[in-house]
Amino acid sequence: MVAYGASDGASPGGDEPMADGPQSAEEPGKAPGDTPDAPETEAQRRRRRAQFLRELHEAKALRDRVQPRRVKAARMRQAMRMRTFRW
């Protein structure tokens, strides 16, 4: 029998967390000068919202690529809704 993965049960990367790049000890989305008590500015809120929407769109696109049957069913439901809609 062929065993897949590590034979000793350890994860491939060990106990080290995966890092995408240099991370600071602070929260990843915060600037170093921000304090937790300071109110968020409109520009910061828009920046966070834009980042969130980009990631959401990317996640939906990934889901559509890996689950084509679900996408086709959703397209068919939408087409049925459009056909039955009355002005």
C-alpha positions, 0 to 999 in steps of 0.5 A: 500500500502506498501512503500519501503525505507525510508518514509521521503525521506532521504537516508538510510545513511543520509547525511554522505558519504560512507567510506571504511576505514580511508581516508586522506584529500589528494587524495586517491591514493597519498602518503602523501609526494607527491607534485602536481608539482613533476613529476611522477616516472615510478614505481608510473605510473606502480603502478597506471596502475596496480591498474586501470587494476585490477579494470577494470578487476573486473568491466568487470567480474561483468558485465559478471556475471550480464548480461549473455545474453550480454556475450553469444552474444559476445561469438557468435560474436567472434566465427563467426569472428573466423569462417570467418577469412581467413589466 
